[in-house]
Amino acid sequence: MTPVQMFRDRWECGHIGTVIFCVQAALLLPYIIIGVMGGGTTLNVISGGLVPFWFGGAVVALVVMSYVFFGGMRGTAWVNTFQTILFLVFGAIAVVVIGAGMGGFQSAVAALQASPATAPLLTRERISPYYFFSYTFIPLSAIAFPHIAIFCLTARKMAQFKKTVIFYPICIMAIWLPCVFLGVMANRVGDVPAIRAKVEARRVLATQGRQLSPAQRDELREQSAGDDTILLLLQRYAPLWLAGLLGAGIMAAVMASDSQILALSTMFTEDIFAFYGGKRRFGESVQVQTGRIFVILLTVIAYAIALRAPETIFELAIQYAFSGYAALSPLIIAALFWRGSTKWGALAATLWTAFAVVAVAVFQALVDAPAPGASTIVASFGGIEALSRTPGGTAIFGFMPVVPMVLISALLMFVVSLVTSKPRQATVDKYFARP
């Protein structure tokens, strides 16, 4: 069962479910794109530049498309399990190897703390409390991601669903925390030319950014991007054979876009093709072939965009995929926990999410990112910055866009549901016990 199938059953909505599908599909595409970008970057770095980014991305796209094409949900689930285990094991080895190569993380942290230029990296003194608080909204996206929801809705027993809810955030933390930690530690590595170039680009941005043109600042931001930092650390501190194995573990992680591709394919065949009578008219075989064609088309689109995406992997994920799905989280929460929610509230929240994501993208395309430490104020009220362009994106009253996106989405779901007609009582009784 897909999330849209559940929404259609819960709220007795037809075409509104199609609108939700379109928004979910558009928001999931950036998630697939970062998998292609990660694969291209990984193969380019571990090959010493012999494998170009475009070819590495194509290899990852083709491999993922192939086993999703032939393996289906069961095959993809097993591959995901193996990928996660592989990355967790090799990631732990990478942390130990890199730490030993640096002479121990205690000495590395002490060296960072002793330098005025790097000491702030160990604290939040350069991070606004509003900006830091905004990141607490990002995890809301996990419950709204279609590939997670489909896996949960596929569970045969509630016990299996509970295990997913418990272990998913733990696994996410086990993967993300070492990556962030190693990224910070890389700032004391001065004998790797590529890392030294990143640090220098960031220094130039911080000290001379205001005097540079927007194009020059964009070039320096691209040079300072940290997408390949862990791979560079492995090249420096791990033996060649171990670096290759650990690189394979990282490849396993970046190829995890298979779940998203499979989810979109399943959603298209069930929420669009089957819902509008395609399965009834043409049969199940044509439905399967349509899903496979959709997988090919989706992979080609993701690959083409990945070759031209200006943002780093982290920025692309946070600004579009994670923020958008966090804003859609009120839908699934309201569907499961509020008997008074309606299809019109869901439509209002969905349209708001689509508008907000597009508005942020257009705003950032029209207003150039300023130098680090500065912001371009576009609107203010009573001396308070209401809307500004920051080096990392957009700020609304100091918060990342995800905060007002989620709050307004929840408000629309609540207010619109209060003033619109409810589903039939029999439908509500399927999801809630009578008081």
HELIX and SHEET records of a PDB file:
HELIX    1   1 PRO A    3  TRP A   11  1                                   9    
HELIX    2   2 HIS A   15  ILE A   46  1                                  32    
HELIX    3   3 PHE A   53  GLY A  101  1                                  49    
HELIX    4   4 PHE A  105  ALA A  114  1                                  10    
HELIX    5   5 ALA A  119  LEU A  122  5                                   4    
HELIX    6   6 PRO A  129  SER A  134  1                                   6    
HELIX    7   7 TYR A  135  ILE A  143  5                                   9    
HELIX    8   8 PRO A  146  THR A  154  1                                   9    
HELIX    9   9 MET A  158  MET A  185  1                                  28    
HELIX   10  10 ALA A  186  ARG A  188  5                                   3    
HELIX   11  11 PRO A  193  GLN A  208  1                                  16    
HELIX   12  12 GLY A  209  GLN A  211  5                                   3    
HELIX   13  13 PRO A  214  SER A  224  1                                  11    
HELIX   14  14 THR A  229  TYR A  237  1                                   9    
HELIX   15  15 LEU A  240  VAL A  254  1                                  15    
HELIX   16  16 ASP A  258  MET A  267  1                                  10    
HELIX   17  17 PHE A  268  ALA A  274  3                                   7    
HELIX   18  18 GLY A  278  PHE A  282  1                                   5    
HELIX   19  19 GLU A  284  ALA A  306  1                                  23    
HELIX   20  20 ILE A  313  LEU A  316  1                                   4    
HELIX   21  21 ALA A  317  PHE A  322  3                                   6    
HELIX   22  22 SER A  323  PHE A  337  1                                  15    
HELIX   23  23 LYS A  343  LEU A  366  1                                  24    
HELIX   24  24 VAL A  402  LEU A  418  1                                  17    
HELIX   25  25 GLN A  425  TYR A  431  1                                   7    
SHEET    1   A 3 THR A 376  PHE A 381  0                                        
SHEET    2   A 3 ILE A 384  THR A 390 -1                                        
SHEET    3   A 3 GLY A 393  ILE A 396 -1                                        
END                                                                             
